[in-house]
Amino acid sequence: MAKRKLGVIFGGMSTENEVSINSANSILNNLNRQKYEIYPIYIDKEGVWWKYTEQENEIKLGNLVQTKEKLENEMQYLRQLDILFPVLHGLYGEDGTIQGLFELIKLPYVGCHVLASSIGMDKVYTKIVFNQAGLKQAKYLYIRKYKDRYFYMDKNFNETILERKEVVKKISQDLEFPMFIKPSNSGSSVGIHKAKNQKELEEFIEYAAKFDTKILIEQGIKGREVECAVLGNEKVIASCVGEIKPAEEFYSYDAKYKSKQSGIEIPANIPLELSENIRKQAIKAFKAIDGKGLSRVDFFIEEGSNEIYINEINTLPGFTNISMYPKLFEKNGLSYSELLDQLIQLALENK
């Protein structure tokens, strides 16, 4: 049987370019080369597309690689391929943008389609969909920044224009400290901070606004952070549940990718009934956004009550050698290489 021509697209213009390169390295080194003719494609931070002219068994990717050639006609190059595997985390890669491009050129691709990708990337609209699905969440609100002013949004989408100090006071009346301040469209915990008082809240709102004009503010939950991976199109399966053991107060960017003290426990040491409930909710969340292929769904287990709160969904989770998604399914008996095969097969079935 002829090998399928598989394009692996990575890098991208988001703040997660380097994370994407690490994910792509792991994927390329675990793909079955008896089944696929592999075409690594790198998008740099300026949006320039590059193809690799040489490949070795152990491929190291990124800006330092010299054996790459600028693509002059990206669409023509993509159209010669059979299937695409985007490994682009964050904006322009995980938000439905590049998925729309793949739809236009009618090529099958791994992962969620345009709608699910765009909803999953936008934390505020993910919350709105999860509300409709009846999934329990931490108390939250969101604001929008326009020039030096803020639009405070109530639960009925009514806007009130306020100065920064006024919006901080209003938030403090509606939510309790500590609070988490998050850019609505950002991944890998980029731009996220935990505020313990009004001074920090004001500072971190201003910082989050550097990454997005829409800012989510959540009331903190004291408890354990757990994650569950899902796989499938119509028939969806959930992995076991894993627990995050962050080296910092929360699972920040540095805690995820730089700290050697952060760890994970797979499976999480939680009661079976709790684990099964989380797995069911992970599948429900995935279907609520119309997910396809894969996602990782993150939850909190509240200390004392054991109540489950959904945090967010990641439609294109990390695939580095320390990433939770492949490790969760590995614990379920599905090797990294077999997992990649299944994802590619799901993409072909869903074209």
ZADO-1210 file (C-alpha; in nm, 4 decimals, padded with zeros to 6 digits):
<atoms>
<atom x="00.0000" y="00.0000" z="00.0000" code="MET" pos="1"/>
<atom x="00.1320" y="00.3461" z="-00.0936" code="ALA" pos="2"/>
<atom x="00.2364" y="00.5703" z="00.1915" code="LYS" pos="3"/>
<atom x="00.0096" y="00.8632" z="00.2732" code="ARG" pos="4"/>
<atom x="00.1646" y="01.2055" z="00.2273" code="LYS" pos="5"/>
<atom x="00.1360" y="01.3658" z="00.5702" code="LEU" pos="6"/>
<atom x="00.2078" y="01.7325" z="00.6330" code="GLY" pos="7"/>
<atom x="00.3043" y="01.8168" z="00.9927" code="VAL" pos="8"/>
<atom x="00.2588" y="02.1915" z="01.0441" code="ILE" pos="9"/>
<atom x="00.4153" y="02.3573" z="01.3484" code="PHE" pos="10"/>
<atom x="00.5611" y="02.6791" z="01.4897" code="GLY" pos="11"/>
<atom x="00.3169" y="02.9608" z="01.4227" code="GLY" pos="12"/>
<atom x="00.2764" y="03.3263" z="01.5095" code="MET" pos="13"/>
<atom x="00.1484" y="03.2790" z="01.8640" code="SER" pos="14"/>
<atom x="00.3325" y="03.3084" z="02.1953" code="THR" pos="15"/>
<atom x="00.3484" y="02.9265" z="02.1934" code="GLU" pos="16"/>
<atom x="00.5814" y="02.8919" z="01.8934" code="ASN" pos="17"/>
<atom x="00.8557" y="02.7175" z="02.0932" code="GLU" pos="18"/>
<atom x="00.6097" y="02.4811" z="02.2639" code="VAL" pos="19"/>
<atom x="00.4751" y="02.3889" z="01.9210" code="SER" pos="20"/>
<atom x="00.8267" y="02.3049" z="01.7987" code="ILE" pos="21"/>
<atom x="00.8764" y="02.0731" z="02.0963" code="ASN" pos="22"/>
<atom x="00.5425" y="01.9024" z="02.0284" code="SER" pos="23"/>
<atom x="00.6298" y="01.8588" z="01.6605" code="ALA" pos="24"/>
<atom x="00.9659" y="01.7043" z="01.7469" code="ASN" pos="25"/>
<atom x="00.7960" y="01.4372" z="01.9543" code="SER" pos="26"/>
<atom x="00.5291" y="01.3693" z="01.6911" code="ILE" pos="27"/>
<atom x="00.7773" y="01.3414" z="01.4032" code="LEU" pos="28"/>
<atom x="00.9932" y="01.1012" z="01.5988" code="ASN" pos="29"/>
<atom x="00.6964" y="00.8760" z="01.6805" code="ASN" pos="30"/>
<atom x="00.5161" y="00.8623" z="01.3446" code="LEU" pos="31"/>
<atom x="00.5244" y="00.5278" z="01.1653" code="ASN" pos="32"/>
<atom x="00.7481" y="00.5915" z="00.8646" code="ARG" pos="33"/>
<atom x="00.6296" y="00.2686" z="00.7045" code="GLN" pos="34"/>
<atom x="00.2825" y="00.4255" z="00.6719" code="LYS" pos="35"/>
<atom x="00.3554" y="00.7938" z="00.6084" code="TYR" pos="36"/>
<atom x="00.5683" y="01.0048" z="00.3814" code="GLU" pos="37"/>
<atom x="00.6283" y="01.2978" z="00.6141" code="ILE" pos="38"/>
<atom x="00.6471" y="01.6641" z="00.5139" code="TYR" pos="39"/>
<atom x="00.7453" y="01.8931" z="00.8053" code="PRO" pos="40"/>
<atom x="00.6242" y="02.2505" z="00.7511" code="ILE" pos="41"/>
<atom x="00.7360" y="02.5329" z="00.9788" code="TYR" pos="42"/>
<atom x="00.5536" y="02.8656" z="01.0165" code="ILE" pos="43"/>
<atom x="00.7802" y="03.1223" z="01.1813" code="ASP" pos="44"/>
<atom x="00.6724" y="03.4015" z="01.4150" code="LYS" pos="45"/>
<atom x="00.6341" y="03.6413" z="01.1208" code="GLU" pos="46"/>
<atom x="00.4019" y="03.4002" z="00.9388" code="GLY" pos="47"/>
<atom x="00.6549" y="03.2828" z="00.6773" code="VAL" pos="48"/>
<atom x="00.6136" y="02.9172" z="00.5729" code="TRP" pos="49"/>
<atom x="00.9160" y="02.6877" z="00.5353" code="TRP" pos="50"/>
<atom x="00.9607" y="02.3308" z="00.4135" code="LYS" pos="51"/>
<atom x="01.2390" y="02.0994" z="00.5267" code="TYR" pos="52"/>
<atom x="01.4684" y="01.9717" z="00.2541" code="THR" pos="53"/>
<atom x="01.6374" y="01.6992" z="00.4605" code="GLU" pos="54"/>
<atom x="01.5076" y="01.4628" z="00.7242" code="GLN" pos="55"/>
<atom x="01.6814" y="01.2335" z="00.9688" code="GLU" pos="56"/>
<atom x="01.5436" y="00.9809" z="01.2153" code="ASN" pos="57"/>
<atom x="01.5898" y="01.2280" z="01.4993" code="GLU" pos="58"/>
<atom x="01.4601" y="01.5582" z="01.3676" code="ILE" pos="59"/>
<atom x="01.5318" y="01.8786" z="01.5583" code="LYS" pos="60"/>
<atom x="01.3212" y="02.1637" z="01.4316" code="LEU" pos="61"/>
<atom x="01.2975" y="02.5381" z="01.4527" code="GLY" pos="62"/>
<atom x="01.4797" y="02.8553" z="01.3552" code="ASN" pos="63"/>
<atom x="01.8286" y="02.7063" z="01.3957" code="LEU" pos="64"/>
<atom x="01.7766" y="02.4352" z="01.1348" code="VAL" pos="65"/>
<atom x="01.9567" y="02.5282" z="00.8138" code="GLN" pos="66"/>
<atom x="01.8016" y="02.2632" z="00.5878" code="THR" pos="67"/>
<atom x="01.4800" y="02.4534" z="00.5274" code="LYS" pos="68"/>
<atom x="01.3551" y="02.6367" z="00.2230" code="GLU" pos="69"/>
<atom x="01.0980" y="02.9144" z="00.2025" code="LYS" pos="70"/>
<atom x="00.7677" y="02.8101" z="00.0484" code="LEU" pos="71"/>
<atom x="00.6751" y="03.0469" z="-00.2317" code="GLU" pos="72"/>
<atom x="00.3329" y="02.8934" z="-00.2944" code="ASN" pos="73"/>
<atom x="00.1966" y="02.7477" z="00.0288" code="GLU" pos="74"/>
<atom x="-00.1391" y="02.6381" z="-00.1127" code="MET" pos="75"/>
<atom x="00.0149" y="02.4555" z="-00.4058" code="GLN" pos="76"/>
<atom x="00.2516" y="02.2741" z="-00.1706" code="TYR" pos="77"/>
<atom x="-00.0312" y="02.1708" z="00.0646" code="LEU" pos="78"/>
<atom x="-00.2519" y="02.0450" z="-00.2201" code="ARG" pos="79"/>
<atom x="00.0006" y="01.7747" z="-00.3092" code="GLN" pos="80"/>
<atom x="-00.0469" y="01.6183" z="00.0350" code="LEU" pos="81"/>
<atom x="-00.3083" y="01.3641" z="00.1486" code="ASP" pos="82"/>
<atom x="-00.3637" y="01.4775" z="00.5050" code="ILE" pos="83"/>
<atom x="-00.2476" y="01.7502" z="00.7452" code="LEU" pos="84"/>
<atom x="-00.1483" y="01.7303" z="01.1100" code="PHE" pos="85"/>
<atom x="-00.1504" y="02.0799" z="01.2646" code="PRO" pos="86"/>
<atom x="00.0661" y="02.1075" z="01.5762" code="VAL" pos="87"/>
<atom x="00.0049" y="02.4797" z="01.6174" code="LEU" pos="88"/>
<atom x="-00.0811" y="02.5886" z="01.9703" code="HIS" pos="89"/>
<atom x="-00.2488" y="02.9201" z="02.0406" code="GLY" pos="90"/>
<atom x="-00.3669" y="03.1945" z="01.8080" code="LEU" pos="91"/>
<atom x="-00.3724" y="03.1356" z="01.4306" code="TYR" pos="92"/>
<atom x="-00.3304" y="02.7611" z="01.4803" code="GLY" pos="93"/>
<atom x="-00.5664" y="02.6428" z="01.7501" code="GLU" pos="94"/>
<atom x="-00.8419" y="02.9008" z="01.7100" code="ASP" pos="95"/>
<atom x="-01.0025" y="02.7830" z="01.3856" code="GLY" pos="96"/>
<atom x="-00.7979" y="03.0136" z="01.1612" code="THR" pos="97"/>
<atom x="-00.5804" y="02.7524" z="00.9920" code="ILE" pos="98"/>
<atom x="-00.8596" y="02.4960" z="01.0141" code="GLN" pos="99"/>
<atom x="-01.0652" y="02.7264" z="00.7899" code="GLY" pos="100"/>
<atom x="-00.7789" y="02.7292" z="00.5410" code="LEU" pos="101"/>
<atom x="-00.7734" y="02.3488" z="00.5378" code="PHE" pos="102"/>
<atom x="-01.1488" y="02.3452" z="00.4763" code="GLU" pos="103"/>
<atom x="-01.1105" y="02.5809" z="00.1812" code="LEU" pos="104"/>
<atom x="-00.8518" y="02.3583" z="00.0112" code="ILE" pos="105"/>
<atom x="-01.0572" y="02.0470" z="00.0995" code="LYS" pos="106"/>
<atom x="-00.7856" y="01.8532" z="00.2799" code="LEU" pos="107"/>
<atom x="-00.8538" y="01.6279" z="00.5795" code="PRO" pos="108"/>
<atom x="-00.6753" y="01.7322" z="00.8971" code="TYR" pos="109"/>
<atom x="-00.6233" y="01.6071" z="01.2503" code="VAL" pos="110"/>
<atom x="-00.8240" y="01.7620" z="01.5311" code="GLY" pos="111"/>
<atom x="-01.1208" y="01.9856" z="01.5927" code="CYS" pos="112"/>
<atom x="-01.2816" y="02.1799" z="01.3090" code="HIS" pos="113"/>
<atom x="-01.3420" y="02.5526" z="01.2803" code="VAL" pos="114"/>
<atom x="-01.6282" y="02.6007" z="01.5264" code="LEU" pos="115"/>
<atom x="-01.4924" y="02.3827" z="01.8071" code="ALA" pos="116"/>
<atom x="-01.1436" y="02.5278" z="01.7661" code="SER" pos="117"/>
<atom x="-01.2638" y="02.8873" z="01.7865" code="SER" pos="118"/>
<atom x="-01.4907" y="02.8223" z="02.0864" code="ILE" pos="119"/>
<atom x="-01.2255" y="02.6192" z="02.2677" code="GLY" pos="120"/>
<atom x="-00.9628" y="02.8887" z="02.2182" code="MET" pos="121"/>
<atom x="-01.1804" y="03.1691" z="02.3547" code="ASP" pos="122"/>
<atom x="-01.2083" y="03.1122" z="02.7300" code="LYS" pos="123"/>
<atom x="-01.5082" y="03.3432" z="02.7696" code="VAL" pos="124"/>
<atom x="-01.7187" y="03.1760" z="02.5011" code="TYR" pos="125"/>
<atom x="-01.6128" y="02.8328" z="02.6242" code="THR" pos="126"/>
<atom x="-01.7636" y="02.9324" z="02.9605" code="LYS" pos="127"/>
<atom x="-02.0879" y="03.0377" z="02.7940" code="ILE" pos="128"/>
<atom x="-02.1214" y="02.7040" z="02.6104" code="VAL" pos="129"/>
<atom x="-02.0360" y="02.5065" z="02.9255" code="PHE" pos="130"/>
<atom x="-02.3053" y="02.6999" z="03.1131" code="ASN" pos="131"/>
<atom x="-02.5600" y="02.5875" z="02.8552" code="GLN" pos="132"/>
<atom x="-02.4350" y="02.2284" z="02.8892" code="ALA" pos="133"/>
<atom x="-02.4956" y="02.2395" z="03.2651" code="GLY" pos="134"/>
<atom x="-02.1305" y="02.1904" z="03.3581" code="LEU" pos="135"/>
<atom x="-02.0371" y="02.3366" z="03.6957" code="LYS" pos="136"/>
<atom x="-01.7817" y="02.6194" z="03.6819" code="GLN" pos="137"/>
<atom x="-01.6153" y="02.8685" z="03.9128" code="ALA" pos="138"/>
<atom x="-01.7876" y="03.2076" z="03.9395" code="LYS" pos="139"/>
<atom x="-01.6577" y="03.4350" z="03.6659" code="TYR" pos="140"/>
<atom x="-01.7081" y="03.7549" z="03.4726" code="LEU" pos="141"/>
<atom x="-01.5330" y="03.9223" z="03.1859" code="TYR" pos="142"/>
<atom x="-01.4350" y="04.2676" z="03.0694" code="ILE" pos="143"/>
<atom x="-01.3221" y="04.4181" z="02.7411" code="ARG" pos="144"/>
<atom x="-01.0570" y="04.6833" z="02.7058" code="LYS" pos="145"/>
<atom x="-01.0927" y="04.9672" z="02.4553" code="TYR" pos="146"/>
<atom x="-00.8137" y="05.2248" z="02.4606" code="LYS" pos="147"/>
<atom x="-00.7918" y="05.3350" z="02.8267" code="ASP" pos="148"/>
<atom x="-01.1386" y="05.2243" z="02.9274" code="ARG" pos="149"/>
<atom x="-01.3067" y="04.8960" z="03.0091" code="TYR" pos="150"/>
<atom x="-01.6437" y="04.7486" z="02.9191" code="PHE" pos="151"/>
<atom x="-01.7784" y="04.5584" z="03.2182" code="TYR" pos="152"/>
<atom x="-02.0134" y="04.2815" z="03.0997" code="MET" pos="153"/>
<atom x="-02.2979" y="04.1552" z="03.3168" code="ASP" pos="154"/>
<atom x="-02.4583" y="03.8108" z="03.2835" code="LYS" pos="155"/>
<atom x="-02.7089" y="03.9465" z="03.0293" code="ASN" pos="156"/>
<atom x="-02.4320" y="04.0959" z="02.8106" code="PHE" pos="157"/>
<atom x="-02.5134" y="04.4508" z="02.9120" code="ASN" pos="158"/>
<atom x="-02.2063" y="04.6760" z="02.8998" code="GLU" pos="159"/>
<atom x="-02.0966" y="04.9431" z="03.1440" code="THR" pos="160"/>
<atom x="-01.8005" y="05.1641" z="03.0497" code="ILE" pos="161"/>
<atom x="-01.5644" y="05.2186" z="03.3433" code="LEU" pos="162"/>
<atom x="-01.2167" y="05.3463" z="03.4218" code="GLU" pos="163"/>
<atom x="-00.9648" y="05.0849" z="03.5340" code="ARG" pos="164"/>
<atom x="-00.9943" y="05.1612" z="03.9061" code="LYS" pos="165"/>
<atom x="-01.3735" y="05.1600" z="03.8790" code="GLU" pos="166"/>
<atom x="-01.3754" y="04.8214" z="03.7067" code="VAL" pos="167"/>
<atom x="-01.1438" y="04.6791" z="03.9752" code="VAL" pos="168"/>
<atom x="-01.3830" y="04.8013" z="04.2455" code="LYS" pos="169"/>
<atom x="-01.6819" y="04.6526" z="04.0626" code="LYS" pos="170"/>
<atom x="-01.5112" y="04.3139" z="04.0173" code="ILE" pos="171"/>
<atom x="-01.4147" y="04.3096" z="04.3863" code="SER" pos="172"/>
<atom x="-01.7821" y="04.3522" z="04.4769" code="GLN" pos="173"/>
<atom x="-01.8949" y="04.0637" z="04.2558" code="ASP" pos="174"/>
<atom x="-01.6170" y="03.8065" z="04.3115" code="LEU" pos="175"/>
<atom x="-01.4062" y="03.7008" z="04.6091" code="GLU" pos="176"/>
<atom x="-01.0266" y="03.6933" z="04.6281" code="PHE" pos="177"/>
<atom x="-00.8139" y="03.5175" z="04.5232" code="PRO" pos="178"/>
<atom x="-00.9030" y="03.5621" z="04.1563" code="MET" pos="179"/>
<atom x="-00.7441" y="03.4396" z="03.8356" code="PHE" pos="180"/>
<atom x="-00.7009" y="03.6929" z="03.5555" code="ILE" pos="181"/>
<atom x="-00.6702" y="03.5417" z="03.2085" code="LYS" pos="182"/>
<atom x="-00.6488" y="03.6763" z="02.8531" code="PRO" pos="183"/>
<atom x="-00.9495" y="03.5167" z="02.6841" code="SER" pos="184"/>
<atom x="-00.7482" y="03.4003" z="02.3828" code="ASN" pos="185"/>
<atom x="-00.4174" y="03.2623" z="02.5042" code="SER" pos="186"/>
<atom x="-00.2774" y="02.9160" z="02.5750" code="GLY" pos="187"/>
<atom x="-00.0141" y="02.7465" z="02.7924" code="SER" pos="188"/>
<atom x="-00.1132" y="02.9800" z="03.0782" code="SER" pos="189"/>
<atom x="00.0475" y="03.2767" z="02.8992" code="VAL" pos="190"/>
<atom x="-00.0621" y="03.6067" z="03.0570" code="GLY" pos="191"/>
<atom x="-00.2383" y="03.4432" z="03.3524" code="ILE" pos="192"/>
<atom x="-00.1932" y="03.5660" z="03.7107" code="HIS" pos="193"/>
<atom x="-00.3466" y="03.5082" z="04.0508" code="LYS" pos="194"/>
<atom x="-00.4580" y="03.8240" z="04.2336" code="ALA" pos="195"/>
<atom x="-00.4975" y="03.8326" z="04.6113" code="LYS" pos="196"/>
<atom x="-00.6055" y="04.1961" z="04.6471" code="ASN" pos="197"/>
<atom x="-00.7294" y="04.4966" z="04.4499" code="GLN" pos="198"/>
<atom x="-00.3782" y="04.6283" z="04.3805" code="LYS" pos="199"/>
<atom x="-00.2734" y="04.2989" z="04.2188" code="GLU" pos="200"/>
<atom x="-00.6053" y="04.2744" z="04.0362" code="LEU" pos="201"/>
<atom x="-00.5501" y="04.6128" z="03.8728" code="GLU" pos="202"/>
<atom x="-00.1914" y="04.5270" z="03.7814" code="GLU" pos="203"/>
<atom x="-00.2777" y="04.1869" z="03.6332" code="PHE" pos="204"/>
<atom x="-00.5751" y="04.3170" z="03.4329" code="ILE" pos="205"/>
<atom x="-00.3403" y="04.5642" z="03.2685" code="GLU" pos="206"/>
<atom x="-00.0908" y="04.2840" z="03.1991" code="TYR" pos="207"/>
<atom x="-00.3541" y="04.0471" z="03.0553" code="ALA" pos="208"/>
<atom x="-00.4695" y="04.3264" z="02.8221" code="ALA" pos="209"/>
<atom x="-00.1316" y="04.3006" z="02.6443" code="LYS" pos="210"/>
<atom x="-00.2398" y="03.9621" z="02.5090" code="PHE" pos="211"/>
<atom x="-00.6096" y="04.0168" z="02.4392" code="ASP" pos="212"/>
<atom x="-00.8711" y="04.2920" z="02.4619" code="THR" pos="213"/>
<atom x="-01.1116" y="04.0459" z="02.6267" code="LYS" pos="214"/>
<atom x="-01.0170" y="03.9418" z="02.9810" code="ILE" pos="215"/>
<atom x="-01.1684" y="03.6659" z="03.1945" code="LEU" pos="216"/>
<atom x="-01.1706" y="03.6970" z="03.5739" code="ILE" pos="217"/>
<atom x="-01.2469" y="03.3818" z="03.7751" code="GLU" pos="218"/>
<atom x="-01.3003" y="03.3328" z="04.1459" code="GLN" pos="219"/>
<atom x="-01.0338" y="03.0924" z="04.2708" code="GLY" pos="220"/>
<atom x="-01.1130" y="02.7375" z="04.3785" code="ILE" pos="221"/>
<atom x="-00.9032" y="02.5720" z="04.6460" code="LYS" pos="222"/>
<atom x="-00.8493" y="02.2166" z="04.5412" code="GLY" pos="223"/>
<atom x="-00.6733" y="01.9702" z="04.3130" code="ARG" pos="224"/>
<atom x="-00.6161" y="02.0249" z="03.9412" code="GLU" pos="225"/>
<atom x="-00.6900" y="01.7205" z="03.7247" code="VAL" pos="226"/>
<atom x="-00.7047" y="01.6542" z="03.3521" code="GLU" pos="227"/>
<atom x="-00.8700" y="01.4024" z="03.1225" code="CYS" pos="228"/>
<atom x="-00.7966" y="01.3308" z="02.7549" code="ALA" pos="229"/>
<atom x="-01.0669" y="01.2493" z="02.4998" code="VAL" pos="230"/>
<atom x="-01.0362" y="01.0813" z="02.1606" code="LEU" pos="231"/>
<atom x="-01.2924" y="01.0286" z="01.8832" code="GLY" pos="232"/>
<atom x="-01.5458" y="01.1830" z="01.6479" code="ASN" pos="233"/>
<atom x="-01.8986" y="01.0529" z="01.7128" code="GLU" pos="234"/>
<atom x="-01.7846" y="00.7652" z="01.9328" code="LYS" pos="235"/>
<atom x="-01.5691" y="00.9375" z="02.1965" code="VAL" pos="236"/>
<atom x="-01.3570" y="00.7685" z="02.4611" code="ILE" pos="237"/>
<atom x="-01.2000" y="00.9259" z="02.7687" code="ALA" pos="238"/>
<atom x="-00.8643" y="00.8379" z="02.9225" code="SER" pos="239"/>
<atom x="-00.8002" y="00.7862" z="03.2893" code="CYS" pos="240"/>
<atom x="-00.7704" y="01.1029" z="03.4991" code="VAL" pos="241"/>
<atom x="-00.4305" y="01.2562" z="03.5771" code="GLY" pos="242"/>
<atom x="-00.3435" y="01.5085" z="03.8468" code="GLU" pos="243"/>
<atom x="-00.1198" y="01.8123" z="03.8071" code="ILE" pos="244"/>
<atom x="00.1360" y="01.8715" z="04.0819" code="LYS" pos="245"/>
<atom x="00.2481" y="02.2308" z="04.0090" code="PRO" pos="246"/>
<atom x="00.5694" y="02.3653" z="04.1563" code="ALA" pos="247"/>
<atom x="00.4041" y="02.7071" z="04.1910" code="GLU" pos="248"/>
<atom x="00.0709" y="02.8319" z="04.3288" code="GLU" pos="249"/>
<atom x="-00.0935" y="02.7381" z="04.0003" code="PHE" pos="250"/>
<atom x="00.0081" y="02.5717" z="03.6744" code="TYR" pos="251"/>
<atom x="00.1695" y="02.8731" z="03.5090" code="SER" pos="252"/>
<atom x="00.3742" y="02.8751" z="03.1870" code="TYR" pos="253"/>
<atom x="00.6972" y="02.8438" z="03.3865" code="ASP" pos="254"/>
<atom x="00.5546" y="02.5640" z="03.5997" code="ALA" pos="255"/>
<atom x="00.4504" y="02.3760" z="03.2858" code="LYS" pos="256"/>
<atom x="00.7624" y="02.4063" z="03.0753" code="TYR" pos="257"/>
<atom x="01.0540" y="02.5317" z="03.2852" code="LYS" pos="258"/>
<atom x="01.0227" y="02.3943" z="03.6370" code="SER" pos="259"/>
<atom x="01.1647" y="02.0504" z="03.7081" code="LYS" pos="260"/>
<atom x="00.9689" y="02.0444" z="04.0345" code="GLN" pos="261"/>
<atom x="00.6288" y="02.0323" z="03.8613" code="SER" pos="262"/>
<atom x="00.4954" y="01.6824" z="03.8151" code="GLY" pos="263"/>
<atom x="00.1959" y="01.4724" z="03.7219" code="ILE" pos="264"/>
<atom x="00.0332" y="01.1685" z="03.8772" code="GLU" pos="265"/>
<atom x="-00.1296" y="00.9174" z="03.6411" code="ILE" pos="266"/>
<atom x="-00.3776" y="00.7910" z="03.7351" code="PRO" pos="267"/>
<atom x="-00.4820" y="01.0481" z="03.9923" code="ALA" pos="268"/>
<atom x="-00.5270" y="00.9128" z="04.3435" code="ASN" pos="269"/>
<atom x="-00.9009" y="00.9804" z="04.3613" code="ILE" pos="270"/>
<atom x="-01.2057" y="00.7564" z="04.4220" code="PRO" pos="271"/>
<atom x="-01.3275" y="00.5543" z="04.1212" code="LEU" pos="272"/>
<atom x="-01.6721" y="00.7193" z="04.1301" code="GLU" pos="273"/>
<atom x="-01.5123" y="01.0654" z="04.1117" code="LEU" pos="274"/>
<atom x="-01.2868" y="00.9569" z="03.8252" code="SER" pos="275"/>
<atom x="-01.5811" y="00.8169" z="03.6265" code="GLU" pos="276"/>
<atom x="-01.7772" y="01.1389" z="03.6797" code="ASN" pos="277"/>
<atom x="-01.4852" y="01.3469" z="03.5489" code="ILE" pos="278"/>
<atom x="-01.4494" y="01.1207" z="03.2443" code="ARG" pos="279"/>
<atom x="-01.8204" y="01.1576" z="03.1625" code="LYS" pos="280"/>
<atom x="-01.8013" y="01.5360" z="03.2006" code="GLN" pos="281"/>
<atom x="-01.4930" y="01.5491" z="02.9755" code="ALA" pos="282"/>
<atom x="-01.6840" y="01.3760" z="02.6954" code="ILE" pos="283"/>
<atom x="-01.9870" y="01.6010" z="02.7529" code="LYS" pos="284"/>
<atom x="-01.7693" y="01.9143" z="02.7314" code="ALA" pos="285"/>
<atom x="-01.6042" y="01.7876" z="02.4119" code="PHE" pos="286"/>
<atom x="-01.9400" y="01.7206" z="02.2476" code="LYS" pos="287"/>
<atom x="-02.0817" y="02.0529" z="02.3730" code="ALA" pos="288"/>
<atom x="-01.8309" y="02.2455" z="02.1589" code="ILE" pos="289"/>
<atom x="-01.8756" y="01.9984" z="01.8668" code="ASP" pos="290"/>
<atom x="-01.5239" y="01.8591" z="01.9107" code="GLY" pos="291"/>
<atom x="-01.3606" y="01.6152" z="01.6710" code="LYS" pos="292"/>
<atom x="-01.0475" y="01.4068" z="01.7033" code="GLY" pos="293"/>
<atom x="-00.8946" y="01.5101" z="02.0319" code="LEU" pos="294"/>
<atom x="-00.9025" y="01.7444" z="02.3288" code="SER" pos="295"/>
<atom x="-00.7772" y="01.7634" z="02.6855" code="ARG" pos="296"/>
<atom x="-01.0306" y="01.8762" z="02.9443" code="VAL" pos="297"/>
<atom x="-00.9161" y="02.0340" z="03.2712" code="ASP" pos="298"/>
<atom x="-01.1033" y="02.0253" z="03.6029" code="PHE" pos="299"/>
<atom x="-01.0735" y="02.1230" z="03.9679" code="PHE" pos="300"/>
<atom x="-01.1749" y="01.8988" z="04.2577" code="ILE" pos="301"/>
<atom x="-01.2726" y="02.1316" z="04.5406" code="GLU" pos="302"/>
<atom x="-01.1052" y="02.0691" z="04.8718" code="GLU" pos="303"/>
<atom x="-01.3441" y="01.9426" z="05.1373" code="GLY" pos="304"/>
<atom x="-01.6540" y="01.8986" z="04.9191" code="SER" pos="305"/>
<atom x="-01.4996" y="01.6957" z="04.6314" code="ASN" pos="306"/>
<atom x="-01.7212" y="01.8991" z="04.3966" code="GLU" pos="307"/>
<atom x="-01.6046" y="01.8885" z="04.0336" code="ILE" pos="308"/>
<atom x="-01.5602" y="02.2190" z="03.8510" code="TYR" pos="309"/>
<atom x="-01.4679" y="02.2270" z="03.4825" code="ILE" pos="310"/>
<atom x="-01.1865" y="02.4704" z="03.4104" code="ASN" pos="311"/>
<atom x="-01.1305" y="02.4701" z="03.0349" code="GLU" pos="312"/>
<atom x="-01.0859" y="02.2570" z="02.7235" code="ILE" pos="313"/>
<atom x="-00.7745" y="02.2464" z="02.5074" code="ASN" pos="314"/>
<atom x="-00.8551" y="02.1396" z="02.1509" code="THR" pos="315"/>
<atom x="-00.4928" y="02.1052" z="02.0465" code="LEU" pos="316"/>
<atom x="-00.3089" y="01.9937" z="02.3601" code="PRO" pos="317"/>
<atom x="00.0665" y="01.9748" z="02.3924" code="GLY" pos="318"/>
<atom x="00.2419" y="01.6687" z="02.2513" code="PHE" pos="319"/>
<atom x="00.5863" y="01.7162" z="02.4064" code="THR" pos="320"/>
<atom x="00.7563" y="01.4297" z="02.5862" code="ASN" pos="321"/>
<atom x="00.6181" y="01.5663" z="02.9163" code="ILE" pos="322"/>
<atom x="00.2664" y="01.6488" z="02.7919" code="SER" pos="323"/>
<atom x="-00.0350" y="01.5092" z="02.9727" code="MET" pos="324"/>
<atom x="-00.2436" y="01.4123" z="02.6662" code="TYR" pos="325"/>
<atom x="-00.0238" y="01.1317" z="02.5268" code="PRO" pos="326"/>
<atom x="00.0772" y="01.0202" z="02.8763" code="LYS" pos="327"/>
<atom x="-00.2866" y="00.9721" z="02.9790" code="LEU" pos="328"/>
<atom x="-00.3607" y="00.7440" z="02.6846" code="PHE" pos="329"/>
<atom x="-00.0300" y="00.5646" z="02.7280" code="GLU" pos="330"/>
<atom x="-00.1523" y="00.4691" z="03.0764" code="LYS" pos="331"/>
<atom x="-00.4647" y="00.3324" z="02.9056" code="ASN" pos="332"/>
<atom x="-00.2449" y="00.1035" z="02.6930" code="GLY" pos="333"/>
<atom x="-00.2279" y="00.3176" z="02.3787" code="LEU" pos="334"/>
<atom x="00.1305" y="00.3937" z="02.2792" code="SER" pos="335"/>
<atom x="00.2339" y="00.7354" z="02.1446" code="TYR" pos="336"/>
<atom x="00.2723" y="00.5951" z="01.7899" code="SER" pos="337"/>
<atom x="-00.0630" y="00.4136" z="01.8057" code="GLU" pos="338"/>
<atom x="-00.2302" y="00.7309" z="01.9329" code="LEU" pos="339"/>
<atom x="-00.0972" y="00.9260" z="01.6340" code="LEU" pos="340"/>
<atom x="-00.2269" y="00.6563" z="01.3979" code="ASP" pos="341"/>
<atom x="-00.5727" y="00.6768" z="01.5543" code="GLN" pos="342"/>
<atom x="-00.5812" y="01.0565" z="01.5273" code="LEU" pos="343"/>
<atom x="-00.4866" y="01.0396" z="01.1590" code="ILE" pos="344"/>
<atom x="-00.7508" y="00.7717" z="01.0961" code="GLN" pos="345"/>
<atom x="-01.0164" y="00.9825" z="01.2716" code="LEU" pos="346"/>
<atom x="-00.9247" y="01.2763" z="01.0462" code="ALA" pos="347"/>
<atom x="-00.9647" y="01.0641" z="00.7344" code="LEU" pos="348"/>
<atom x="-01.3022" y="00.9329" z="00.8554" code="GLU" pos="349"/>
<atom x="-01.4232" y="01.2876" z="00.9221" code="ASN" pos="350"/>
<atom x="-01.3226" y="01.4507" z="00.5937" code="LYS" pos="351"/>
</atoms>
